[in-house]
Amino acid sequence: MRMMLRAVLLMGALVGTGAVSMEAAQAAEKAKSKTQATSKEKASSTARTSSAKGAAQTSKARPKSSASGSTRVAKASKTASPAKARRETADSRKSASRVLPSDVDLWQESGHLAVRSGSALVISQDGGETLYEKNARVVVPIASITKVMTAMVVLDSMPNLQESITITDDDVDYLKGSRSRLRVGAVLTREMALLLALMSSENRAANALARHYPGGLPAFVAAMNRKATSLGMARTHFEDPTGLTSHNVSTAHDLARMVAAAYHYPLIREFSTTSGVTAEVKGRELEYRNTNQLVKSPTWEIGLSKTGYIQEAGKCLVMQARVADRPVVIVLLDSDGKQTRIGDANRIRRWMESVASSGKQPTPA
């Protein structure tokens, strides 16, 4: 009996030991699987981290073609997926294309030179050939381009240029509120007033010149409109000698006629292209600069120049210049942006030079 009991106990122990071993084996297998999965996950994470670091290092190593665009793309590649980085690269290129055209030598549309000013005209000085035009017959405000006509009417009256004229309250701009360093009571010669009006677009000087015209300001404005009619400027009208009013209107074609006529006045050519002058007014020395920065450029040969701006007219520029060895009149009206009219003028010059070097004639737009 005791022998049987011992046998039963021994068998139970063996069975228990086997069960424990099986459970331990199963637990060990599960732990092993979990360890392998964790190792695979760590390896995959390490590989992704290494790949990201490699991409970032590669992005850093690339040369920067444009400072802002390249910086944005480099930063994106560190944190974004390749697809997102490609999208940001494309966006950067699109952004650059919106900025770069102002610096491109030849910005063209449909095979023709294109400018950004609202109205534009490039015409031979004798008026015989139109090289480029855009809205050139649209009537628009002309701002201080007006002062070219003011100068012609002043000189047509053959006044004493050394005679002194006085700035009064009548010359103060109460319409636009523009500033002037010519204070009420300032005295200057008619010649200096003409120089400041043409070179630095001095409004009080221009108005004082008109007030000192025989018959006063009303007679002067009437003479401006008669002069315009005599030059064939059929769509032009003047109401003041400064251009501060938006009722002074014209077209690019009419203004080209005016510039060509003004070119025959030596003083207008000289004064409008003077880069700067020191004027002594009431014992003070005042520095004045030309409002057209191109008159100082060695790449330009400018014979006459005038800029203009009021909000209704935008930025304006008229010039007589020799470009590609031919005298032309350039008119740019209703330009947006501080440098748009200058950019347009430079594009026109490079376009004409490029066409001339190719031996072809410019094709009218």
PAFIMAR-433812 format. One record per residue (C-alpha): residue number from 1; chain; x, y, z. Coordinates in nm, 3 decimals, decimal comma, m for minus. Layout:
<i=NUM; ch=A; px=X; py=Y; pz=Z> .
...
# end
This chain:
<i=1; ch=A; px=0,000; py=0,000; pz=0,000> .
<i=2; ch=A; px=0,278; py=0,232; pz=0,092> .
<i=3; ch=A; px=0,459; py=0,142; pz=m0,231> .
<i=4; ch=A; px=0,151; py=0,232; pz=m0,434> .
<i=5; ch=A; px=0,114; py=0,565; pz=m0,250> .
<i=6; ch=A; px=0,476; py=0,653; pz=m0,319> .
<i=7; ch=A; px=0,430; py=0,568; pz=m0,689> .
<i=8; ch=A; px=0,124; py=0,793; pz=m0,710> .
<i=9; ch=A; px=0,309; py=1,080; pz=m0,541> .
<i=10; ch=A; px=0,613; py=1,035; pz=m0,766> .
<i=11; ch=A; px=0,396; py=1,040; pz=m1,079> .
<i=12; ch=A; px=0,217; py=1,357; pz=m0,962> .
<i=13; ch=A; px=0,549; py=1,527; pz=m0,901> .
<i=14; ch=A; px=0,668; py=1,436; pz=m1,248> .
<i=15; ch=A; px=0,347; py=1,562; pz=m1,406> .
<i=16; ch=A; px=0,369; py=1,885; pz=m1,203> .
<i=17; ch=A; px=0,728; py=1,936; pz=m1,306> .
<i=18; ch=A; px=0,637; py=1,885; pz=m1,672> .
<i=19; ch=A; px=0,355; py=2,134; pz=m1,647> .
<i=20; ch=A; px=0,576; py=2,391; pz=m1,489> .
<i=21; ch=A; px=0,840; py=2,333; pz=m1,754> .
<i=22; ch=A; px=0,586; py=2,373; pz=m2,032> .
<i=23; ch=A; px=0,449; py=2,693; pz=m1,881> .
<i=24; ch=A; px=0,805; py=2,826; pz=m1,837> .
<i=25; ch=A; px=0,888; py=2,735; pz=m2,194> .
<i=26; ch=A; px=0,580; py=2,913; pz=m2,322> .
<i=27; ch=A; px=0,660; py=3,220; pz=m2,111> .
<i=28; ch=A; px=1,018; py=3,220; pz=m2,233> .
<i=29; ch=A; px=0,899; py=3,198; pz=m2,596> .
<i=30; ch=A; px=0,665; py=3,493; pz=m2,545> .
<i=31; ch=A; px=0,942; py=3,698; pz=m2,385> .
<i=32; ch=A; px=1,175; py=3,611; pz=m2,670> .
<i=33; ch=A; px=0,917; py=3,722; pz=m2,930> .
<i=34; ch=A; px=0,854; py=4,045; pz=m2,744> .
<i=35; ch=A; px=1,229; py=4,115; pz=m2,723> .
<i=36; ch=A; px=1,273; py=4,052; pz=m3,095> .
<i=37; ch=A; px=0,981; py=4,284; pz=m3,179> .
<i=38; ch=A; px=1,124; py=4,555; pz=m2,957> .
<i=39; ch=A; px=1,465; py=4,515; pz=m3,120> .
<i=40; ch=A; px=1,311; py=4,541; pz=m3,467> .
<i=41; ch=A; px=1,122; py=4,855; pz=m3,363> .
<i=42; ch=A; px=1,438; py=5,013; pz=m3,224> .
<i=43; ch=A; px=1,632; py=4,921; pz=m3,538> .
<i=44; ch=A; px=1,362; py=5,072; pz=m3,760> .
<i=45; ch=A; px=1,352; py=5,389; pz=m3,548> .
<i=46; ch=A; px=1,732; py=5,415; pz=m3,564> .
<i=47; ch=A; px=1,723; py=5,374; pz=m3,942> .
<i=48; ch=A; px=1,460; py=5,649; pz=m3,977> .
<i=49; ch=A; px=1,659; py=5,883; pz=m3,754> .
<i=50; ch=A; px=1,978; py=5,816; pz=m3,952> .
<i=51; ch=A; px=1,792; py=5,876; pz=m4,280> .
<i=52; ch=A; px=1,649; py=6,207; pz=m4,154> .
<i=53; ch=A; px=1,991; py=6,318; pz=m4,031> .
<i=54; ch=A; px=2,144; py=6,224; pz=m4,364> .
<i=55; ch=A; px=1,881; py=6,421; pz=m4,555> .
<i=56; ch=A; px=1,932; py=6,722; pz=m4,333> .
<i=57; ch=A; px=2,309; py=6,704; pz=m4,377> .
<i=58; ch=A; px=2,269; py=6,671; pz=m4,753> .
<i=59; ch=A; px=2,036; py=6,972; pz=m4,754> .
<i=60; ch=A; px=2,291; py=7,170; pz=m4,552> .
<i=61; ch=A; px=2,567; py=7,074; pz=m4,793> .
<i=62; ch=A; px=2,378; py=7,202; pz=m5,099> .
<i=63; ch=A; px=2,486; py=7,547; pz=m5,228> .
<i=64; ch=A; px=2,229; py=7,822; pz=m5,169> .
<i=65; ch=A; px=2,101; py=7,966; pz=m5,496> .
<i=66; ch=A; px=1,879; py=8,224; pz=m5,327> .
<i=67; ch=A; px=1,919; py=8,315; pz=m4,962> .
<i=68; ch=A; px=1,559; py=8,313; pz=m4,841> .
<i=69; ch=A; px=1,427; py=8,030; pz=m5,062> .
<i=70; ch=A; px=1,713; py=7,790; pz=m4,989> .
<i=71; ch=A; px=1,692; py=7,851; pz=m4,616> .
<i=72; ch=A; px=1,323; py=7,769; pz=m4,613> .
<i=73; ch=A; px=1,375; py=7,445; pz=m4,808> .
<i=74; ch=A; px=1,669; py=7,336; pz=m4,587> .
<i=75; ch=A; px=1,462; py=7,380; pz=m4,273> .
<i=76; ch=A; px=1,169; py=7,190; pz=m4,422> .
<i=77; ch=A; px=1,386; py=6,887; pz=m4,508> .
<i=78; ch=A; px=1,479; py=6,838; pz=m4,144> .
<i=79; ch=A; px=1,124; py=6,794; pz=m4,021> .
<i=80; ch=A; px=0,895; py=6,724; pz=m4,316> .
<i=81; ch=A; px=0,839; py=6,421; pz=m4,536> .
<i=82; ch=A; px=1,010; py=6,416; pz=m4,879> .
<i=83; ch=A; px=0,678; py=6,489; pz=m5,049> .
<i=84; ch=A; px=0,617; py=6,791; pz=m4,826> .
<i=85; ch=A; px=0,974; py=6,910; pz=m4,881> .
<i=86; ch=A; px=0,922; py=6,888; pz=m5,258> .
<i=87; ch=A; px=0,599; py=7,089; pz=m5,226> .
<i=88; ch=A; px=0,777; py=7,356; pz=m5,022> .
<i=89; ch=A; px=1,059; py=7,367; pz=m5,278> .
<i=90; ch=A; px=0,804; py=7,423; pz=m5,556> .
<i=91; ch=A; px=0,633; py=7,692; pz=m5,349> .
<i=92; ch=A; px=0,969; py=7,863; pz=m5,294> .
<i=93; ch=A; px=1,037; py=7,861; pz=m5,669> .
<i=94; ch=A; px=0,693; py=8,008; pz=m5,738> .
<i=95; ch=A; px=0,757; py=8,278; pz=m5,479> .
<i=96; ch=A; px=1,095; py=8,356; pz=m5,638> .
<i=97; ch=A; px=0,936; py=8,382; pz=m5,984> .
<i=98; ch=A; px=0,702; py=8,650; pz=m5,851> .
<i=99; ch=A; px=0,998; py=8,858; pz=m5,732> .
<i=100; ch=A; px=1,263; py=8,800; pz=m5,996> .
<i=101; ch=A; px=1,105; py=8,945; pz=m6,315> .
<i=102; ch=A; px=1,195; py=9,300; pz=m6,209> .
<i=103; ch=A; px=1,562; py=9,196; pz=m6,231> .
<i=104; ch=A; px=1,542; py=8,986; pz=m6,547> .
<i=105; ch=A; px=1,706; py=9,145; pz=m6,851> .
<i=106; ch=A; px=1,429; py=9,061; pz=m7,093> .
<i=107; ch=A; px=1,087; py=9,004; pz=m6,942> .
<i=108; ch=A; px=0,862; py=8,913; pz=m7,231> .
<i=109; ch=A; px=0,506; py=8,805; pz=m7,295> .
<i=110; ch=A; px=0,382; py=8,656; pz=m7,622> .
<i=111; ch=A; px=0,714; py=8,728; pz=m7,791> .
<i=112; ch=A; px=0,703; py=9,101; pz=m7,710> .
<i=113; ch=A; px=0,867; py=9,322; pz=m7,452> .
<i=114; ch=A; px=0,633; py=9,366; pz=m7,156> .
<i=115; ch=A; px=0,637; py=9,646; pz=m6,900> .
<i=116; ch=A; px=0,448; py=9,677; pz=m6,574> .
<i=117; ch=A; px=0,343; py=10,042; pz=m6,597> .
<i=118; ch=A; px=m0,025; py=10,094; pz=m6,676> .
<i=119; ch=A; px=0,051; py=10,304; pz=m6,985> .
<i=120; ch=A; px=0,376; py=10,303; pz=m7,180> .
<i=121; ch=A; px=0,523; py=10,426; pz=m7,506> .
<i=122; ch=A; px=0,864; py=10,400; pz=m7,670> .
<i=123; ch=A; px=0,882; py=10,605; pz=m7,986> .
<i=124; ch=A; px=1,156; py=10,748; pz=m8,205> .
<i=125; ch=A; px=1,220; py=11,111; pz=m8,114> .
<i=126; ch=A; px=1,101; py=11,236; pz=m8,451> .
<i=127; ch=A; px=0,772; py=11,055; pz=m8,392> .
<i=128; ch=A; px=0,811; py=10,846; pz=m8,705> .
<i=129; ch=A; px=0,825; py=10,497; pz=m8,553> .
<i=130; ch=A; px=0,652; py=10,342; pz=m8,254> .
<i=131; ch=A; px=0,874; py=10,074; pz=m8,101> .
<i=132; ch=A; px=0,648; py=9,974; pz=m7,813> .
<i=133; ch=A; px=0,315; py=10,086; pz=m7,673> .
<i=134; ch=A; px=0,073; py=9,981; pz=m7,404> .
<i=135; ch=A; px=m0,252; py=10,170; pz=m7,338> .
<i=136; ch=A; px=m0,073; py=10,466; pz=m7,496> .
<i=137; ch=A; px=m0,395; py=10,647; pz=m7,594> .
<i=138; ch=A; px=m0,572; py=10,612; pz=m7,259> .
<i=139; ch=A; px=m0,632; py=10,945; pz=m7,080> .
<i=140; ch=A; px=m0,484; py=10,941; pz=m6,729> .
<i=141; ch=A; px=m0,366; py=11,190; pz=m6,462> .
<i=142; ch=A; px=m0,002; py=11,291; pz=m6,521> .
<i=143; ch=A; px=0,106; py=11,445; pz=m6,186> .
<i=144; ch=A; px=0,435; py=11,640; pz=m6,201> .
<i=145; ch=A; px=0,502; py=11,551; pz=m6,563> .
<i=146; ch=A; px=0,297; py=11,871; pz=m6,588> .
<i=147; ch=A; px=0,608; py=12,071; pz=m6,497> .
<i=148; ch=A; px=0,762; py=12,011; pz=m6,842> .
<i=149; ch=A; px=0,477; py=12,214; pz=m6,991> .
<i=150; ch=A; px=0,514; py=12,469; pz=m6,709> .
<i=151; ch=A; px=0,881; py=12,518; pz=m6,800> .
<i=152; ch=A; px=0,803; py=12,566; pz=m7,170> .
<i=153; ch=A; px=0,535; py=12,827; pz=m7,101> .
<i=154; ch=A; px=0,767; py=13,015; pz=m6,862> .
<i=155; ch=A; px=1,050; py=13,023; pz=m7,116> .
<i=156; ch=A; px=0,816; py=13,115; pz=m7,403> .
<i=157; ch=A; px=0,739; py=13,441; pz=m7,221> .
<i=158; ch=A; px=1,114; py=13,523; pz=m7,231> .
<i=159; ch=A; px=1,130; py=13,648; pz=m6,870> .
<i=160; ch=A; px=1,431; py=13,783; pz=m6,683> .
<i=161; ch=A; px=1,565; py=13,463; pz=m6,529> .
<i=162; ch=A; px=1,776; py=13,654; pz=m6,277> .
<i=163; ch=A; px=1,476; py=13,841; pz=m6,140> .
<i=164; ch=A; px=1,382; py=13,744; pz=m5,784> .
<i=165; ch=A; px=1,046; py=13,588; pz=m5,703> .
<i=166; ch=A; px=0,899; py=13,531; pz=m5,357> .
<i=167; ch=A; px=0,726; py=13,223; pz=m5,216> .
<i=168; ch=A; px=0,394; py=13,319; pz=m5,059> .
<i=169; ch=A; px=0,108; py=13,138; pz=m4,890> .
<i=170; ch=A; px=m0,056; py=13,111; pz=m5,232> .
<i=171; ch=A; px=0,216; py=12,861; pz=m5,326> .
<i=172; ch=A; px=0,150; py=12,628; pz=m5,031> .
<i=173; ch=A; px=m0,012; py=12,297; pz=m5,126> .
<i=174; ch=A; px=m0,339; py=12,276; pz=m4,937> .
<i=175; ch=A; px=m0,480; py=12,017; pz=m5,180> .
<i=176; ch=A; px=m0,245; py=11,724; pz=m5,114> .
<i=177; ch=A; px=m0,050; py=11,863; pz=m4,822> .
<i=178; ch=A; px=0,288; py=11,799; pz=m4,987> .
<i=179; ch=A; px=0,593; py=11,933; pz=m4,807> .
<i=180; ch=A; px=0,847; py=12,188; pz=m4,924> .
<i=181; ch=A; px=1,169; py=12,330; pz=m4,783> .
<i=182; ch=A; px=1,093; py=12,662; pz=m4,953> .
<i=183; ch=A; px=0,928; py=12,843; pz=m4,667> .
<i=184; ch=A; px=0,678; py=13,123; pz=m4,710> .
<i=185; ch=A; px=0,881; py=13,442; pz=m4,755> .
<i=186; ch=A; px=1,174; py=13,266; pz=m4,925> .
<i=187; ch=A; px=1,322; py=13,463; pz=m5,216> .
<i=188; ch=A; px=1,499; py=13,300; pz=m5,511> .
<i=189; ch=A; px=1,572; py=13,381; pz=m5,873> .
<i=190; ch=A; px=1,335; py=13,271; pz=m6,145> .
<i=191; ch=A; px=1,620; py=13,058; pz=m6,285> .
<i=192; ch=A; px=1,666; py=12,874; pz=m5,954> .
<i=193; ch=A; px=1,291; py=12,821; pz=m5,923> .
<i=194; ch=A; px=1,286; py=12,669; pz=m6,271> .
<i=195; ch=A; px=1,580; py=12,442; pz=m6,187> .
<i=196; ch=A; px=1,419; py=12,317; pz=m5,865> .
<i=197; ch=A; px=1,084; py=12,262; pz=m6,038> .
<i=198; ch=A; px=1,236; py=12,048; pz=m6,312> .
<i=199; ch=A; px=1,511; py=11,869; pz=m6,121> .
<i=200; ch=A; px=1,351; py=11,794; pz=m5,784> .
<i=201; ch=A; px=0,984; py=11,859; pz=m5,870> .
<i=202; ch=A; px=0,955; py=12,148; pz=m5,624> .
<i=203; ch=A; px=0,584; py=12,238; pz=m5,621> .
<i=204; ch=A; px=0,607; py=12,579; pz=m5,455> .
<i=205; ch=A; px=0,873; py=12,686; pz=m5,704> .
<i=206; ch=A; px=0,653; py=12,582; pz=m5,998> .
<i=207; ch=A; px=0,348; py=12,760; pz=m5,861> .
<i=208; ch=A; px=0,547; py=13,078; pz=m5,789> .
<i=209; ch=A; px=0,673; py=13,080; pz=m6,150> .
<i=210; ch=A; px=0,314; py=13,064; pz=m6,272> .
<i=211; ch=A; px=0,196; py=13,338; pz=m6,036> .
<i=212; ch=A; px=0,468; py=13,572; pz=m6,162> .
<i=213; ch=A; px=0,357; py=13,519; pz=m6,524> .
<i=214; ch=A; px=0,198; py=13,821; pz=m6,698> .
<i=215; ch=A; px=m0,171; py=13,803; pz=m6,607> .
<i=216; ch=A; px=m0,109; py=13,574; pz=m6,310> .
<i=217; ch=A; px=m0,202; py=13,210; pz=m6,254> .
<i=218; ch=A; px=m0,524; py=13,202; pz=m6,464> .
<i=219; ch=A; px=m0,339; py=13,343; pz=m6,767> .
<i=220; ch=A; px=m0,060; py=13,093; pz=m6,717> .
<i=221; ch=A; px=m0,292; py=12,790; pz=m6,712> .
<i=222; ch=A; px=m0,467; py=12,920; pz=m7,025> .
<i=223; ch=A; px=m0,127; py=12,948; pz=m7,195> .
<i=224; ch=A; px=m0,050; py=12,586; pz=m7,096> .
<i=225; ch=A; px=m0,363; py=12,460; pz=m7,269> .
<i=226; ch=A; px=m0,298; py=12,673; pz=m7,579> .
<i=227; ch=A; px=0,053; py=12,530; pz=m7,599> .
<i=228; ch=A; px=m0,083; py=12,177; pz=m7,572> .
<i=229; ch=A; px=m0,325; py=12,243; pz=m7,858> .
<i=230; ch=A; px=m0,048; py=12,387; pz=m8,075> .
<i=231; ch=A; px=0,158; py=12,070; pz=m8,022> .
<i=232; ch=A; px=m0,131; py=11,847; pz=m8,128> .
<i=233; ch=A; px=m0,194; py=11,719; pz=m7,775> .
<i=234; ch=A; px=m0,566; py=11,668; pz=m7,839> .
<i=235; ch=A; px=m0,638; py=11,462; pz=m7,528> .
<i=236; ch=A; px=m0,450; py=11,680; pz=m7,280> .
<i=237; ch=A; px=m0,589; py=11,927; pz=m7,029> .
<i=238; ch=A; px=m0,422; py=12,135; pz=m6,757> .
<i=239; ch=A; px=m0,574; py=12,305; pz=m6,453> .
<i=240; ch=A; px=m0,261; py=12,393; pz=m6,255> .
<i=241; ch=A; px=0,117; py=12,432; pz=m6,311> .
<i=242; ch=A; px=0,230; py=12,168; pz=m6,057> .
<i=243; ch=A; px=0,036; py=11,852; pz=m6,135> .
<i=244; ch=A; px=m0,097; py=11,820; pz=m5,781> .
<i=245; ch=A; px=m0,451; py=11,810; pz=m5,918> .
<i=246; ch=A; px=m0,569; py=11,487; pz=m6,081> .
<i=247; ch=A; px=m0,751; py=11,705; pz=m6,340> .
<i=248; ch=A; px=m0,423; py=11,749; pz=m6,527> .
<i=249; ch=A; px=m0,461; py=11,463; pz=m6,773> .
<i=250; ch=A; px=m0,301; py=11,337; pz=m7,092> .
<i=251; ch=A; px=m0,203; py=11,023; pz=m7,285> .
<i=252; ch=A; px=0,136; py=10,862; pz=m7,342> .
<i=253; ch=A; px=0,120; py=10,965; pz=m7,710> .
<i=254; ch=A; px=0,044; py=11,328; pz=m7,623> .
<i=255; ch=A; px=0,324; py=11,340; pz=m7,365> .
<i=256; ch=A; px=0,571; py=11,203; pz=m7,621> .
<i=257; ch=A; px=0,487; py=11,507; pz=m7,835> .
<i=258; ch=A; px=0,543; py=11,734; pz=m7,536> .
<i=259; ch=A; px=0,881; py=11,578; pz=m7,450> .
<i=260; ch=A; px=0,999; py=11,600; pz=m7,813> .
<i=261; ch=A; px=0,904; py=11,970; pz=m7,818> .
<i=262; ch=A; px=1,064; py=12,042; pz=m7,478> .
<i=263; ch=A; px=1,390; py=11,888; pz=m7,600> .
<i=264; ch=A; px=1,439; py=12,198; pz=m7,817> .
<i=265; ch=A; px=1,475; py=12,411; pz=m7,499> .
<i=266; ch=A; px=1,841; py=12,392; pz=m7,384> .
<i=267; ch=A; px=1,758; py=12,501; pz=m7,028> .
<i=268; ch=A; px=1,493; py=12,230; pz=m6,992> .
<i=269; ch=A; px=1,743; py=11,968; pz=m7,108> .
<i=270; ch=A; px=2,009; py=12,098; pz=m6,870> .
<i=271; ch=A; px=1,793; py=12,154; pz=m6,563> .
<i=272; ch=A; px=1,591; py=11,832; pz=m6,590> .
<i=273; ch=A; px=1,907; py=11,618; pz=m6,609> .
<i=274; ch=A; px=2,110; py=11,797; pz=m6,337> .
<i=275; ch=A; px=2,182; py=11,536; pz=m6,070> .
<i=276; ch=A; px=2,192; py=11,776; pz=m5,774> .
<i=277; ch=A; px=2,239; py=12,135; pz=m5,662> .
<i=278; ch=A; px=2,294; py=12,342; pz=m5,348> .
<i=279; ch=A; px=2,050; py=12,631; pz=m5,328> .
<i=280; ch=A; px=2,100; py=12,923; pz=m5,090> .
<i=281; ch=A; px=1,763; py=13,038; pz=m4,961> .
<i=282; ch=A; px=1,729; py=13,300; pz=m4,684> .
<i=283; ch=A; px=2,087; py=13,241; pz=m4,576> .
<i=284; ch=A; px=2,045; py=12,862; pz=m4,562> .
<i=285; ch=A; px=2,210; py=12,612; pz=m4,795> .
<i=286; ch=A; px=1,963; py=12,349; pz=m4,912> .
<i=287; ch=A; px=2,070; py=12,030; pz=m5,092> .
<i=288; ch=A; px=1,841; py=11,915; pz=m5,373> .
<i=289; ch=A; px=1,862; py=11,593; pz=m5,577> .
<i=290; ch=A; px=1,711; py=11,482; pz=m5,906> .
<i=291; ch=A; px=1,399; py=11,271; pz=m5,860> .
<i=292; ch=A; px=1,513; py=11,039; pz=m6,143> .
<i=293; ch=A; px=1,802; py=10,825; pz=m6,025> .
<i=294; ch=A; px=1,882; py=10,719; pz=m6,381> .
<i=295; ch=A; px=2,034; py=11,059; pz=m6,469> .
<i=296; ch=A; px=2,341; py=10,954; pz=m6,269> .
<i=297; ch=A; px=2,366; py=10,608; pz=m6,424> .
<i=298; ch=A; px=2,664; py=10,548; pz=m6,658> .
<i=299; ch=A; px=2,449; py=10,307; pz=m6,861> .
<i=300; ch=A; px=2,208; py=10,583; pz=m6,963> .
<i=301; ch=A; px=2,247; py=10,880; pz=m7,198> .
<i=302; ch=A; px=1,950; py=11,096; pz=m7,098> .
<i=303; ch=A; px=1,876; py=11,427; pz=m7,267> .
<i=304; ch=A; px=1,556; py=11,522; pz=m7,079> .
<i=305; ch=A; px=1,383; py=11,377; pz=m6,776> .
<i=306; ch=A; px=1,082; py=11,430; pz=m6,550> .
<i=307; ch=A; px=0,915; py=11,219; pz=m6,286> .
<i=308; ch=A; px=0,573; py=11,254; pz=m6,128> .
<i=309; ch=A; px=0,356; py=11,111; pz=m5,855> .
<i=310; ch=A; px=0,019; py=11,162; pz=m5,695> .
<i=311; ch=A; px=m0,201; py=10,877; pz=m5,575> .
<i=312; ch=A; px=m0,442; py=10,909; pz=m5,868> .
<i=313; ch=A; px=m0,162; py=10,902; pz=m6,127> .
<i=314; ch=A; px=0,074; py=10,647; pz=m5,975> .
<i=315; ch=A; px=0,448; py=10,674; pz=m6,043> .
<i=316; ch=A; px=0,525; py=10,839; pz=m6,378> .
<i=317; ch=A; px=0,839; py=10,899; pz=m6,584> .
<i=318; ch=A; px=0,912; py=11,064; pz=m6,918> .
<i=319; ch=A; px=1,256; py=11,077; pz=m7,080> .
<i=320; ch=A; px=1,436; py=11,161; pz=m7,398> .
<i=321; ch=A; px=1,734; py=10,928; pz=m7,424> .
<i=322; ch=A; px=1,975; py=10,776; pz=m7,673> .
<i=323; ch=A; px=1,936; py=10,400; pz=m7,656> .
<i=324; ch=A; px=2,111; py=10,153; pz=m7,886> .
<i=325; ch=A; px=2,247; py=10,454; pz=m8,075> .
<i=326; ch=A; px=1,905; py=10,597; pz=m8,157> .
<i=327; ch=A; px=1,720; py=10,891; pz=m7,993> .
<i=328; ch=A; px=1,388; py=10,787; pz=m7,843> .
<i=329; ch=A; px=1,118; py=10,921; pz=m7,613> .
<i=330; ch=A; px=1,008; py=10,693; pz=m7,331> .
<i=331; ch=A; px=0,680; py=10,750; pz=m7,146> .
<i=332; ch=A; px=0,580; py=10,541; pz=m6,842> .
<i=333; ch=A; px=0,256; py=10,624; pz=m6,659> .
<i=334; ch=A; px=0,055; py=10,474; pz=m6,373> .
<i=335; ch=A; px=0,329; py=10,254; pz=m6,228> .
<i=336; ch=A; px=0,280; py=10,071; pz=m5,900> .
<i=337; ch=A; px=0,568; py=10,021; pz=m5,663> .
<i=338; ch=A; px=0,860; py=10,247; pz=m5,581> .
<i=339; ch=A; px=1,095; py=10,109; pz=m5,848> .
<i=340; ch=A; px=0,854; py=9,986; pz=m6,117> .
<i=341; ch=A; px=0,905; py=10,278; pz=m6,356> .
<i=342; ch=A; px=1,285; py=10,248; pz=m6,318> .
<i=343; ch=A; px=1,267; py=9,873; pz=m6,376> .
<i=344; ch=A; px=1,053; py=9,928; pz=m6,686> .
<i=345; ch=A; px=1,297; py=10,185; pz=m6,824> .
<i=346; ch=A; px=1,589; py=9,946; pz=m6,774> .
<i=347; ch=A; px=1,400; py=9,659; pz=m6,938> .
<i=348; ch=A; px=1,327; py=9,882; pz=m7,238> .
<i=349; ch=A; px=1,694; py=9,980; pz=m7,270> .
<i=350; ch=A; px=1,819; py=9,620; pz=m7,246> .
<i=351; ch=A; px=1,554; py=9,504; pz=m7,492> .
<i=352; ch=A; px=1,653; py=9,769; pz=m7,747> .
<i=353; ch=A; px=2,023; py=9,691; pz=m7,703> .
<i=354; ch=A; px=1,959; py=9,319; pz=m7,741> .
<i=355; ch=A; px=1,759; py=9,371; pz=m8,060> .
<i=356; ch=A; px=2,025; py=9,608; pz=m8,198> .
<i=357; ch=A; px=2,306; py=9,359; pz=m8,128> .
<i=358; ch=A; px=2,113; py=9,086; pz=m8,311> .
<i=359; ch=A; px=2,089; py=9,306; pz=m8,620> .
<i=360; ch=A; px=1,710; py=9,304; pz=m8,619> .
<i=361; ch=A; px=1,465; py=9,592; pz=m8,605> .
<i=362; ch=A; px=1,244; py=9,622; pz=m8,294> .
<i=363; ch=A; px=0,896; py=9,480; pz=m8,361> .
<i=364; ch=A; px=0,615; py=9,715; pz=m8,254> .
<i=365; ch=A; px=0,408; py=9,551; pz=m7,981> .
# end
